[in-house]
Amino acid sequence: MNLPNKLTIARMIAIPFFIACFFLPEHVLFRICGAEIQLKYVIAGAIFILAYITDTLDGRIARKYDLVTDFGKLMDPIADKLLTAACMIMLIGRGLMSVCDFLMPIFTVIVIAREFLISGMRLVAASRGTVMAAGTLGKIKTTLQSIALPMVLIAGPFFRAINVPVDFIFMLASVVMTIWSGLDYMIANKQIFSVK
């Protein structure tokens, strides 16, 4: 098994550890501007960031050294979607987002629904011998999610304390881009919906 695939597997293995962080005891790592920063969320955020770095690395290594495999093509996007979905689901009801935390379940449904829809389209395309490549908007969406989610985890309470909802702005932007990229993808590949 080559290095990119090992990184993909490592990212998937990290997901249960990421989830386990949410069940660690409450322990305040430090206080800043009246906000309590919990150790377990800092650890979870660090795991998320490291996992995203492996996502960036495995793709670059695979392309640079011609190590692209069918396994990687299948498992890399699955690992990404599992990590994002796990993070958003675990954030529901935690009260970590600086403002409008009640929107997290809605954001989560939108993101997961989009991924199911696009994955379904790719399966149909593959059955017809067509490859649907990821678009630029989808990459922007992924980048925004990779910034917004650890920001909510680690710094949400801080942004709430100073009344500057930077985390919410990034989260909202990522959800807007999730919708936009999904619609763009569907329109660009509308032939998939034709009956055959």
C-alpha positions as CSV (number, residue, x, y, z in Angstrom):
1,M,0.0,0.0,0.0
2,N,1.4,3.4,-1.0
3,L,1.9,6.4,1.2
4,P,-1.2,8.4,0.0
5,N,-3.5,5.5,0.8
6,K,-1.9,5.0,4.2
7,L,-2.6,8.7,4.9
8,T,-6.2,8.2,3.8
9,I,-6.6,5.2,6.2
10,A,-4.9,7.2,9.0
11,R,-7.5,9.9,8.5
12,M,-10.3,7.3,8.8
13,I,-8.7,5.8,11.9
14,A,-8.6,9.3,13.4
15,I,-12.4,9.8,13.2
16,P,-13.3,7.5,16.3
17,F,-10.6,9.3,18.3
18,F,-12.0,12.6,17.2
19,I,-15.5,11.6,18.3
20,A,-14.1,10.2,21.6
21,C,-12.7,13.7,22.5
22,F,-16.3,14.9,23.0
23,F,-16.8,12.5,25.8
24,L,-13.7,13.4,27.7
25,P,-14.2,15.1,31.2
26,E,-14.8,18.8,31.3
27,H,-11.5,20.5,31.8
28,V,-10.8,24.2,31.2
29,L,-7.5,24.5,29.5
30,F,-7.4,28.3,29.9
31,R,-9.7,31.4,30.1
32,I,-9.5,34.3,27.8
33,C,-11.7,37.4,27.8
34,G,-14.1,35.6,30.1
35,A,-14.4,32.6,27.7
36,E,-13.5,29.1,28.9
37,I,-11.6,27.1,26.4
38,Q,-12.1,23.4,27.0
39,L,-9.2,21.0,26.6
40,K,-11.3,18.3,24.9
41,Y,-12.4,20.6,22.2
42,V,-8.9,21.8,21.6
43,I,-7.7,18.2,21.2
44,A,-10.7,17.5,18.8
45,G,-9.8,20.6,16.8
46,A,-6.2,19.6,16.6
47,I,-7.1,16.1,15.3
48,F,-9.4,17.7,12.8
49,I,-6.7,20.0,11.5
50,L,-4.1,17.2,11.3
51,A,-6.6,15.0,9.4
52,Y,-7.2,17.8,6.9
53,I,-3.5,18.2,6.5
54,T,-3.2,14.5,5.6
55,D,-6.0,15.0,3.1
56,T,-4.0,17.8,1.4
57,L,-0.8,15.7,1.5
58,D,-2.2,12.5,0.2
59,G,-3.6,14.2,-2.9
60,R,-0.4,16.1,-3.7
61,I,1.8,13.1,-3.1
62,A,-0.4,10.8,-5.3
63,R,-0.4,13.3,-8.2
64,K,3.3,14.2,-7.9
65,Y,4.6,10.6,-7.8
66,D,1.9,9.1,-10.0
67,L,0.5,7.0,-7.1
68,V,-3.2,7.5,-7.9
69,T,-5.1,4.3,-7.3
70,D,-8.7,3.1,-7.5
71,F,-8.6,2.7,-3.7
72,G,-7.5,6.3,-3.2
73,K,-10.2,7.6,-5.6
74,L,-12.9,5.8,-3.6
75,M,-11.7,6.1,-0.1
76,D,-10.2,9.6,0.0
77,P,-13.6,11.5,-0.6
78,I,-15.3,9.0,1.8
79,A,-12.8,9.8,4.5
80,D,-13.3,13.5,4.0
81,K,-17.1,13.3,4.1
82,L,-17.0,11.1,7.2
83,L,-14.7,13.5,9.1
84,T,-16.8,16.5,8.2
85,A,-20.1,14.8,9.0
86,A,-18.7,13.5,12.3
87,C,-17.6,16.9,13.3
88,M,-20.9,18.6,12.5
89,I,-23.0,16.0,14.2
90,M,-20.9,16.1,17.3
91,L,-21.2,19.9,17.4
92,I,-25.0,19.8,17.6
93,G,-26.2,20.9,20.9
94,R,-22.8,21.7,22.3
95,G,-23.4,25.5,22.3
96,L,-19.9,26.2,20.9
97,M,-20.7,28.4,18.0
98,S,-20.5,32.0,19.0
99,V,-24.0,32.9,17.7
100,C,-27.0,31.1,16.3
101,D,-25.9,27.7,17.6
102,F,-29.4,26.5,17.0
103,L,-28.7,26.5,13.3
104,M,-26.0,23.8,13.6
105,P,-28.5,20.9,13.0
106,I,-29.8,22.7,9.9
107,F,-26.3,23.3,8.6
108,T,-25.5,19.6,9.3
109,V,-28.4,18.4,7.3
110,I,-27.6,20.7,4.4
111,V,-24.0,19.5,4.2
112,I,-24.8,15.8,4.6
113,A,-27.6,16.0,2.1
114,R,-25.4,17.7,-0.5
115,E,-22.7,15.0,-0.1
116,F,-25.3,12.2,-0.5
117,L,-26.7,13.8,-3.6
118,I,-23.3,14.4,-5.3
119,S,-22.1,11.0,-4.3
120,G,-25.2,9.5,-5.8
121,M,-24.7,11.4,-9.0
122,R,-21.1,10.2,-9.2
123,L,-22.2,6.6,-8.8
124,V,-24.7,6.9,-11.6
125,A,-22.1,8.5,-13.8
126,A,-19.6,5.8,-13.0
127,S,-22.2,3.1,-13.9
128,R,-22.3,4.9,-17.3
129,G,-18.6,5.0,-17.7
130,T,-18.3,8.7,-16.9
131,V,-16.1,10.4,-14.4
132,M,-17.4,13.5,-12.7
133,A,-14.4,15.6,-11.5
134,A,-14.6,17.8,-8.5
135,G,-15.1,21.5,-9.3
136,T,-13.4,24.6,-8.1
137,L,-16.5,25.6,-6.0
138,G,-16.4,22.2,-4.3
139,K,-12.7,22.8,-3.4
140,I,-13.6,26.2,-2.0
141,K,-16.4,24.6,0.0
142,T,-14.0,22.1,1.5
143,T,-11.5,24.7,2.4
144,L,-14.1,26.9,4.1
145,Q,-15.3,23.8,6.1
146,S,-11.8,23.0,7.1
147,I,-11.4,26.5,8.6
148,A,-14.9,26.9,10.0
149,L,-15.2,23.6,11.9
150,P,-12.0,23.8,14.0
151,M,-12.6,27.5,14.5
152,V,-16.0,26.7,16.1
153,L,-14.5,23.9,18.2
154,I,-11.5,25.8,19.5
155,A,-12.5,29.5,19.4
156,G,-16.3,29.7,19.4
157,P,-16.6,30.6,23.0
158,F,-13.9,33.3,22.6
159,F,-15.7,34.9,19.7
160,R,-18.9,34.8,21.7
161,A,-17.2,36.6,24.6
162,I,-15.9,39.4,22.4
163,N,-19.1,39.6,20.4
164,V,-17.3,39.1,17.1
165,P,-18.8,36.0,15.4
166,V,-15.9,35.1,13.1
167,D,-16.6,31.4,13.5
168,F,-20.2,31.8,12.5
169,I,-19.3,33.9,9.5
170,F,-17.0,31.2,8.2
171,M,-19.5,28.5,9.0
172,L,-22.3,30.3,7.2
173,A,-20.0,30.9,4.3
174,S,-19.1,27.2,4.1
175,V,-22.8,26.3,4.1
176,V,-23.7,28.9,1.4
177,M,-20.8,27.5,-0.7
178,T,-22.1,23.9,0.0
179,I,-25.4,24.9,-1.5
180,W,-23.9,26.9,-4.4
181,S,-21.3,24.2,-5.3
182,G,-24.0,21.5,-5.1
183,L,-26.3,23.4,-7.5
184,D,-23.5,24.3,-9.8
185,Y,-22.4,20.6,-9.9
186,M,-25.9,19.4,-10.6
187,I,-26.4,22.0,-13.4
188,A,-23.0,21.2,-15.0
189,N,-23.8,17.4,-14.9
190,K,-27.5,17.6,-15.6
191,Q,-27.2,14.9,-18.2
192,I,-26.9,12.4,-15.3
193,F,-30.6,13.0,-14.6
194,S,-31.6,11.9,-18.1
195,V,-33.5,8.6,-18.2
196,K,-31.7,5.8,-20.0
